[in-house]
Amino acid sequence: MIKEDIKKAMLTGIVSGITAAVTLLGLLWGYIFITDWYRDYQQKRIKERIALTPPDKRSGDFCPECKSSDVGKYFYGLYRPGMADSATKEAIKNKKLIPGGCTFSSAHPKYRCNSCSYEWGNFK
Ligand SMILES: [Zn+2]
């Protein structure tokens, strides 16, 4: 009788262990599926936005909005102040060069007005 009880308890333990493992795997799969889907969705949206942006070849000599000639030029890629030479640092300080960040697409702006903050131009 006691032997039967032990057998029953062991079986219940194994079944609940398997149930827990399956539930955990299901949750993990769900998490991976949702994060993958969300990443794909975001990339699709970014691609659509880039595709919808028309080419902008306006020059950076002056601001198209306020005609100010105080214009900064964006540069993209990793920027670390310790690595830049003094001329670059001076240009960044005077807002003639603007670090645009690591992420870059053809739709990113080329110029920024230091008077009215208007951004224009792209790399299409
Ligand atoms: Zn302006």
Backbone and ligand atoms as CSV (ligand in chain L), in Angstrom:
chain,resi,resn,atom,element,x,y,z
A,1,MET,N,N,0.832,-1.210,0.000
A,1,MET,CA,C,0.000,0.000,0.000
A,1,MET,C,C,0.858,1.249,0.000
A,2,ILE,N,N,1.899,1.265,0.863
A,2,ILE,CA,C,2.818,2.401,0.930
A,2,ILE,C,C,3.615,2.520,-0.365
A,3,LYS,N,N,4.010,1.387,-0.913
A,3,LYS,CA,C,4.751,1.344,-2.168
A,3,LYS,C,C,3.941,2.003,-3.292
A,4,GLU,N,N,2.649,1.728,-3.308
A,4,GLU,CA,C,1.747,2.299,-4.309
A,4,GLU,C,C,1.676,3.826,-4.183
A,5,ASP,N,N,1.629,4.282,-2.935
A,5,ASP,CA,C,1.571,5.732,-2.669
A,5,ASP,C,C,2.823,6.440,-3.174
A,6,ILE,N,N,3.980,5.824,-2.916
A,6,ILE,CA,C,5.247,6.408,-3.372
A,6,ILE,C,C,5.264,6.492,-4.898
A,7,LYS,N,N,4.827,5.403,-5.543
A,7,LYS,CA,C,4.779,5.340,-6.997
A,7,LYS,C,C,3.894,6.466,-7.558
A,8,LYS,N,N,2.748,6.649,-6.901
A,8,LYS,CA,C,1.781,7.665,-7.322
A,8,LYS,C,C,2.379,9.072,-7.156
A,9,ALA,N,N,3.055,9.284,-6.024
A,9,ALA,CA,C,3.651,10.588,-5.748
A,9,ALA,C,C,4.768,10.897,-6.741
A,10,MET,N,N,5.577,9.884,-7.064
A,10,MET,CA,C,6.665,10.069,-8.036
A,10,MET,C,C,6.115,10.435,-9.405
A,11,LEU,N,N,5.045,9.733,-9.803
A,11,LEU,CA,C,4.418,9.983,-11.100
A,11,LEU,C,C,3.863,11.412,-11.174
A,12,THR,N,N,3.206,11.828,-10.079
A,12,THR,CA,C,2.653,13.186,-10.019
A,12,THR,C,C,3.781,14.217,-10.134
A,13,GLY,N,N,4.899,13.920,-9.454
A,13,GLY,CA,C,6.056,14.814,-9.503
A,13,GLY,C,C,6.607,14.947,-10.902
A,14,ILE,N,N,6.737,13.809,-11.582
A,14,ILE,CA,C,7.276,13.821,-12.952
A,14,ILE,C,C,6.352,14.601,-13.881
A,15,VAL,N,N,5.048,14.347,-13.756
A,15,VAL,CA,C,4.062,15.018,-14.620
A,15,VAL,C,C,4.095,16.531,-14.400
A,16,SER,N,N,4.133,16.945,-13.116
A,16,SER,CA,C,4.140,18.394,-12.865
A,16,SER,C,C,5.458,19.025,-13.322
A,17,GLY,N,N,6.562,18.254,-13.224
A,17,GLY,CA,C,7.849,18.751,-13.727
A,17,GLY,C,C,7.807,18.976,-15.216
A,18,ILE,N,N,7.251,18.008,-15.949
A,18,ILE,CA,C,7.144,18.125,-17.410
A,18,ILE,C,C,6.239,19.304,-17.764
A,19,THR,N,N,5.128,19.451,-17.047
A,19,THR,CA,C,4.204,20.566,-17.301
A,19,THR,C,C,4.918,21.904,-17.123
A,20,ALA,N,N,5.710,22.001,-16.049
A,20,ALA,CA,C,6.430,23.249,-15.792
A,20,ALA,C,C,7.434,23.529,-16.904
A,21,ALA,N,N,8.154,22.479,-17.348
A,21,ALA,CA,C,9.152,22.650,-18.402
A,21,ALA,C,C,8.497,23.090,-19.700
A,22,VAL,N,N,7.361,22.445,-20.040
A,22,VAL,CA,C,6.650,22.797,-21.278
A,22,VAL,C,C,6.143,24.239,-21.205
A,23,THR,N,N,5.624,24.636,-20.039
A,23,THR,CA,C,5.131,26.006,-19.864
A,23,THR,C,C,6.273,27.008,-20.043
A,24,LEU,N,N,7.429,26.699,-19.430
A,24,LEU,CA,C,8.580,27.594,-19.544
A,24,LEU,C,C,9.047,27.724,-20.989
A,25,LEU,N,N,9.120,26.566,-21.693
A,25,LEU,CA,C,9.530,26.589,-23.099
A,25,LEU,C,C,8.546,27.394,-23.932
A,26,GLY,N,N,7.253,27.227,-23.628
A,26,GLY,CA,C,6.221,27.982,-24.336
A,26,GLY,C,C,6.373,29.473,-24.124
A,27,LEU,N,N,6.636,29.862,-22.897
A,27,LEU,CA,C,6.828,31.283,-22.581
A,27,LEU,C,C,8.064,31.834,-23.292
A,28,LEU,N,N,9.146,31.030,-23.283
A,28,LEU,CA,C,10.383,31.445,-23.950
A,28,LEU,C,C,10.154,31.625,-25.439
A,29,TRP,N,N,9.454,30.636,-26.043
A,29,TRP,CA,C,9.165,30.715,-27.478
A,29,TRP,C,C,8.323,31.958,-27.767
A,30,GLY,N,N,7.313,32.194,-26.926
A,30,GLY,CA,C,6.457,33.364,-27.091
A,30,GLY,C,C,7.250,34.653,-27.017
A,31,TYR,N,N,8.173,34.715,-26.068
A,31,TYR,CA,C,9.004,35.910,-25.900
A,31,TYR,C,C,9.861,36.151,-27.136
A,32,ILE,N,N,10.508,35.070,-27.615
A,32,ILE,CA,C,11.365,35.191,-28.801
A,32,ILE,C,C,10.530,35.590,-30.010
A,33,PHE,N,N,9.364,34.955,-30.155
A,33,PHE,CA,C,8.491,35.247,-31.293
A,33,PHE,C,C,8.077,36.716,-31.286
A,34,ILE,N,N,7.656,37.218,-30.127
A,34,ILE,CA,C,7.168,38.597,-30.033
A,34,ILE,C,C,8.303,39.599,-30.262
A,35,THR,N,N,9.475,39.383,-29.662
A,35,THR,CA,C,10.579,40.329,-29.846
A,35,THR,C,C,11.050,40.331,-31.299
A,36,ASP,N,N,11.086,39.133,-31.937
A,36,ASP,CA,C,11.469,39.048,-33.351
A,36,ASP,C,C,10.483,39.803,-34.218
A,37,TRP,N,N,9.215,39.572,-33.939
A,37,TRP,CA,C,8.171,40.218,-34.728
A,37,TRP,C,C,8.279,41.743,-34.574
A,38,TYR,N,N,8.491,42.186,-33.344
A,38,TYR,CA,C,8.571,43.628,-33.087
A,38,TYR,C,C,9.777,44.238,-33.793
A,39,ARG,N,N,10.903,43.542,-33.780
A,39,ARG,CA,C,12.109,44.045,-34.452
A,39,ARG,C,C,11.861,44.148,-35.957
A,40,ASP,N,N,11.257,43.105,-36.549
A,40,ASP,CA,C,10.950,43.119,-37.977
A,40,ASP,C,C,9.999,44.263,-38.314
A,41,TYR,N,N,8.996,44.441,-37.438
A,41,TYR,CA,C,8.002,45.500,-37.652
A,41,TYR,C,C,8.678,46.869,-37.649
A,42,GLN,N,N,9.591,47.094,-36.683
A,42,GLN,CA,C,10.286,48.384,-36.603
A,42,GLN,C,C,11.169,48.610,-37.816
A,43,GLN,N,N,11.896,47.536,-38.250
A,43,GLN,CA,C,12.768,47.675,-39.416
A,43,GLN,C,C,11.950,47.991,-40.662
A,44,LYS,N,N,10.782,47.360,-40.774
A,44,LYS,CA,C,9.901,47.606,-41.916
A,44,LYS,C,C,9.450,49.066,-41.920
A,45,ARG,N,N,9.099,49.576,-40.744
A,45,ARG,CA,C,8.658,50.971,-40.636
A,45,ARG,C,C,9.768,51.928,-41.011
A,46,ILE,N,N,11.005,51.650,-40.569
A,46,ILE,CA,C,12.139,52.514,-40.893
A,46,ILE,C,C,12.374,52.507,-42.408
A,47,LYS,N,N,12.310,51.297,-43.022
A,47,LYS,CA,C,12.515,51.182,-44.472
A,47,LYS,C,C,11.453,51.971,-45.224
A,48,GLU,N,N,10.196,51.878,-44.754
A,48,GLU,CA,C,9.108,52.609,-45.403
A,48,GLU,C,C,9.340,54.112,-45.309
A,49,ARG,N,N,9.776,54.566,-44.116
A,49,ARG,CA,C,10.010,55.995,-43.920
A,49,ARG,C,C,11.120,56.487,-44.835
A,50,ILE,N,N,12.187,55.677,-44.974
A,50,ILE,CA,C,13.296,56.062,-45.848
A,50,ILE,C,C,12.814,56.118,-47.294
A,51,ALA,N,N,11.991,55.105,-47.689
A,51,ALA,CA,C,11.492,55.057,-49.068
A,51,ALA,C,C,10.595,56.252,-49.377
A,52,LEU,N,N,9.850,56.737,-48.378
A,52,LEU,CA,C,8.914,57.849,-48.591
A,52,LEU,C,C,9.612,59.207,-48.592
A,53,THR,N,N,10.855,59.267,-48.068
A,53,THR,CA,C,11.563,60.543,-48.005
A,53,THR,C,C,12.098,60.895,-49.390
A,54,PRO,N,N,11.691,62.042,-49.946
A,54,PRO,CA,C,12.204,62.391,-51.274
A,54,PRO,C,C,13.656,62.847,-51.191
A,55,PRO,N,N,14.414,62.714,-52.300
A,55,PRO,CA,C,15.794,63.196,-52.280
A,55,PRO,C,C,15.832,64.705,-52.049
A,56,ASP,N,N,16.784,65.158,-51.263
A,56,ASP,CA,C,16.913,66.579,-50.940
A,56,ASP,C,C,18.350,67.000,-51.187
A,57,LYS,N,N,18.557,67.681,-52.329
A,57,LYS,CA,C,19.920,68.047,-52.741
A,57,LYS,C,C,20.226,69.523,-52.477
A,58,ARG,N,N,19.405,70.199,-51.651
A,58,ARG,CA,C,19.654,71.611,-51.386
A,58,ARG,C,C,21.033,71.804,-50.762
A,59,SER,N,N,21.675,72.894,-51.096
A,59,SER,CA,C,23.049,73.108,-50.619
A,59,SER,C,C,23.049,73.558,-49.166
A,60,GLY,N,N,24.208,73.490,-48.544
A,60,GLY,CA,C,24.356,73.858,-47.144
A,60,GLY,C,C,24.957,75.234,-46.952
A,61,ASP,N,N,24.894,76.067,-47.991
A,61,ASP,CA,C,25.494,77.406,-47.883
A,61,ASP,C,C,24.703,78.300,-46.937
A,62,PHE,N,N,23.381,78.184,-46.986
A,62,PHE,CA,C,22.549,78.973,-46.070
A,62,PHE,C,C,21.267,78.203,-45.778
A,63,CYS,N,N,20.560,78.620,-44.690
A,63,CYS,CA,C,19.348,77.926,-44.271
A,63,CYS,C,C,18.195,78.244,-45.224
A,64,PRO,N,N,17.495,77.220,-45.764
A,64,PRO,CA,C,16.376,77.484,-46.686
A,64,PRO,C,C,15.193,78.174,-45.994
A,65,GLU,N,N,15.129,78.106,-44.669
A,65,GLU,CA,C,13.995,78.678,-43.937
A,65,GLU,C,C,14.231,80.128,-43.563
A,66,CYS,N,N,15.368,80.419,-42.876
A,66,CYS,CA,C,15.590,81.777,-42.364
A,66,CYS,C,C,16.748,82.479,-43.054
A,67,LYS,N,N,17.346,81.841,-44.058
A,67,LYS,CA,C,18.442,82.399,-44.869
A,67,LYS,C,C,19.715,82.695,-44.060
A,68,SER,N,N,19.783,82.177,-42.845
A,68,SER,CA,C,20.991,82.373,-42.040
A,68,SER,C,C,22.133,81.552,-42.635
A,69,SER,N,N,23.343,82.084,-42.569
A,69,SER,CA,C,24.489,81.324,-43.080
A,69,SER,C,C,25.204,80.571,-41.959
A,70,ASP,N,N,24.632,80.624,-40.747
A,70,ASP,CA,C,25.188,79.874,-39.604
A,70,ASP,C,C,24.656,78.439,-39.659
A,71,VAL,N,N,25.333,77.622,-40.493
A,71,VAL,CA,C,24.835,76.281,-40.776
A,71,VAL,C,C,25.834,75.235,-40.281
A,72,GLY,N,N,25.328,74.213,-39.628
A,72,GLY,CA,C,26.175,73.104,-39.189
A,72,GLY,C,C,25.986,71.902,-40.083
A,73,LYS,N,N,27.065,71.149,-40.279
A,73,LYS,CA,C,26.999,69.962,-41.137
A,73,LYS,C,C,27.043,68.719,-40.252
A,74,TYR,N,N,26.139,67.786,-40.508
A,74,TYR,CA,C,26.116,66.537,-39.736
A,74,TYR,C,C,27.224,65.596,-40.211
A,75,PHE,N,N,27.778,64.856,-39.270
A,75,PHE,CA,C,28.608,63.708,-39.666
A,75,PHE,C,C,28.146,62.508,-38.864
A,76,TYR,N,N,28.243,61.335,-39.482
A,76,TYR,CA,C,27.687,60.128,-38.873
A,76,TYR,C,C,28.781,59.106,-38.589
A,77,GLY,N,N,28.475,58.244,-37.683
A,77,GLY,CA,C,29.435,57.229,-37.245
A,77,GLY,C,C,29.814,57.485,-35.809
A,78,LEU,N,N,30.565,56.562,-35.259
A,78,LEU,CA,C,30.968,56.670,-33.855
A,78,LEU,C,C,31.857,57.887,-33.658
A,79,TYR,N,N,31.504,58.721,-32.691
A,79,TYR,CA,C,32.336,59.884,-32.396
A,79,TYR,C,C,32.743,59.874,-30.927
A,80,ARG,N,N,34.050,59.896,-30.694
A,80,ARG,CA,C,34.557,59.999,-29.330
A,80,ARG,C,C,35.432,61.233,-29.250
A,81,PRO,N,N,35.100,62.193,-28.345
A,81,PRO,CA,C,35.844,63.444,-28.278
A,81,PRO,C,C,37.348,63.236,-28.092
A,82,GLY,N,N,37.749,62.197,-27.372
A,82,GLY,CA,C,39.170,61.938,-27.146
A,82,GLY,C,C,39.926,61.595,-28.402
A,83,MET,N,N,39.213,61.087,-29.423
A,83,MET,CA,C,39.879,60.652,-30.653
A,83,MET,C,C,39.991,61.778,-31.677
A,84,ALA,N,N,39.191,62.849,-31.519
A,84,ALA,CA,C,39.158,63.908,-32.529
A,84,ALA,C,C,40.349,64.849,-32.366
A,85,ASP,N,N,40.818,65.441,-33.504
A,85,ASP,CA,C,41.895,66.424,-33.434
A,85,ASP,C,C,41.314,67.773,-33.020
A,86,SER,N,N,42.178,68.737,-32.722
A,86,SER,CA,C,41.706,70.010,-32.156
A,86,SER,C,C,40.836,70.792,-33.137
A,87,ALA,N,N,41.140,70.690,-34.453
A,87,ALA,CA,C,40.331,71.416,-35.450
A,87,ALA,C,C,38.898,70.880,-35.464
A,88,THR,N,N,38.766,69.547,-35.393
A,88,THR,CA,C,37.434,68.928,-35.372
A,88,THR,C,C,36.693,69.332,-34.104
A,89,LYS,N,N,37.407,69.274,-32.976
A,89,LYS,CA,C,36.790,69.642,-31.698
A,89,LYS,C,C,36.295,71.088,-31.728
A,90,GLU,N,N,37.114,71.973,-32.307
A,90,GLU,CA,C,36.756,73.390,-32.404
A,90,GLU,C,C,35.504,73.554,-33.279
A,91,ALA,N,N,35.465,72.815,-34.400
A,91,ALA,CA,C,34.316,72.891,-35.320
A,91,ALA,C,C,33.047,72.397,-34.634
A,92,ILE,N,N,33.173,71.352,-33.810
A,92,ILE,CA,C,32.005,70.832,-33.090
A,92,ILE,C,C,31.544,71.831,-32.044
A,93,LYS,N,N,32.531,72.463,-31.372
A,93,LYS,CA,C,32.212,73.465,-30.348
A,93,LYS,C,C,31.486,74.657,-30.977
A,94,ASN,N,N,31.902,75.046,-32.183
A,94,ASN,CA,C,31.271,76.173,-32.873
A,94,ASN,C,C,30.024,75.750,-33.651
A,95,LYS,N,N,29.610,74.491,-33.509
A,95,LYS,CA,C,28.437,73.919,-34.170
A,95,LYS,C,C,28.537,73.944,-35.693
A,96,LYS,N,N,29.775,73.955,-36.213
A,96,LYS,CA,C,29.936,73.848,-37.669
A,96,LYS,C,C,29.880,72.386,-38.079
A,97,LEU,N,N,30.231,71.506,-37.147
A,97,LEU,CA,C,30.108,70.063,-37.342
A,97,LEU,C,C,29.229,69.533,-36.220
A,98,ILE,N,N,28.300,68.644,-36.545
A,98,ILE,CA,C,27.388,68.096,-35.549
A,98,ILE,C,C,27.480,66.572,-35.573
A,99,PRO,N,N,27.818,65.954,-34.438
A,99,PRO,CA,C,27.811,64.485,-34.413
A,99,PRO,C,C,26.380,63.972,-34.561
A,100,GLY,N,N,26.135,63.182,-35.611
A,100,GLY,CA,C,24.774,62.708,-35.900
A,100,GLY,C,C,24.445,61.361,-35.290
A,101,GLY,N,N,25.440,60.712,-34.679
A,101,GLY,CA,C,25.178,59.415,-34.063
A,101,GLY,C,C,25.612,58.261,-34.945
A,102,CYS,N,N,25.561,57.073,-34.382
A,102,CYS,CA,C,26.054,55.868,-35.068
A,102,CYS,C,C,25.094,55.394,-36.146
A,103,THR,N,N,23.783,55.477,-35.869
A,103,THR,CA,C,22.837,54.966,-36.860
A,103,THR,C,C,22.736,55.951,-38.010
A,104,PHE,N,N,22.749,55.416,-39.198
A,104,PHE,CA,C,22.729,56.271,-40.381
A,104,PHE,C,C,21.898,55.627,-41.467
A,105,SER,N,N,21.105,56.458,-42.161
A,105,SER,CA,C,20.400,55.998,-43.362
A,105,SER,C,C,20.455,57.126,-44.377
A,106,SER,N,N,20.087,56.813,-45.624
A,106,SER,CA,C,20.139,57.829,-46.680
A,106,SER,C,C,19.149,58.959,-46.429
A,107,ALA,N,N,18.191,58.751,-45.511
A,107,ALA,CA,C,17.188,59.777,-45.217
A,107,ALA,C,C,17.599,60.701,-44.069
A,108,HIS,N,N,18.741,60.465,-43.463
A,108,HIS,CA,C,19.176,61.325,-42.360
A,108,HIS,C,C,19.540,62.715,-42.889
A,109,PRO,N,N,19.340,63.772,-42.060
A,109,PRO,CA,C,19.621,65.128,-42.548
A,109,PRO,C,C,21.122,65.396,-42.727
A,110,LYS,N,N,21.419,66.302,-43.644
A,110,LYS,CA,C,22.806,66.656,-43.934
A,110,LYS,C,C,23.205,67.923,-43.200
A,111,TYR,N,N,22.270,68.878,-43.088
A,111,TYR,CA,C,22.595,70.179,-42.491
A,111,TYR,C,C,21.584,70.562,-41.417
A,112,ARG,N,N,22.039,71.441,-40.516
A,112,ARG,CA,C,21.163,71.957,-39.474
A,112,ARG,C,C,21.472,73.437,-39.297
A,113,CYS,N,N,20.387,74.238,-39.227
A,113,CYS,CA,C,20.543,75.687,-39.052
A,113,CYS,C,C,20.767,75.965,-37.562
A,114,ASN,N,N,21.798,76.735,-37.258
A,114,ASN,CA,C,22.069,77.059,-35.857
A,114,ASN,C,C,21.205,78.220,-35.355
A,115,SER,N,N,20.488,78.879,-36.271
A,115,SER,CA,C,19.618,79.980,-35.858
A,115,SER,C,C,18.201,79.498,-35.554
A,116,CYS,N,N,17.640,78.651,-36.443
A,116,CYS,CA,C,16.236,78.249,-36.266
A,116,CYS,C,C,16.062,76.743,-36.102
A,117,SER,N,N,17.151,75.974,-36.062
A,117,SER,CA,C,17.123,74.514,-35.844
A,117,SER,C,C,16.515,73.730,-37.009
A,118,TYR,N,N,16.291,74.355,-38.135
A,118,TYR,CA,C,15.739,73.647,-39.294
A,118,TYR,C,C,16.787,72.668,-39.825
A,119,GLU,N,N,16.328,71.477,-40.204
A,119,GLU,CA,C,17.223,70.460,-40.770
A,119,GLU,C,C,16.839,70.163,-42.200
A,120,TRP,N,N,17.820,69.997,-43.070
A,120,TRP,CA,C,17.492,69.695,-44.467
A,120,TRP,C,C,18.634,68.913,-45.103
A,121,GLY,N,N,18.384,68.533,-46.356
A,121,GLY,CA,C,19.360,67.747,-47.108
A,121,GLY,C,C,19.319,66.297,-46.681
A,122,ASN,N,N,19.647,65.386,-47.608
A,122,ASN,CA,C,19.849,63.974,-47.246
A,122,ASN,C,C,20.814,63.353,-48.227
A,123,PHE,N,N,21.030,62.079,-48.088
A,123,PHE,CA,C,22.063,61.399,-48.871
A,123,PHE,C,C,21.468,60.523,-49.963
A,124,LYS,N,N,20.223,60.822,-50.389
A,124,LYS,CA,C,19.578,60.003,-51.433
A,124,LYS,C,C,20.049,60.387,-52.816
L,1,ZN,ZN,ZN,17.359,78.737,-40.173
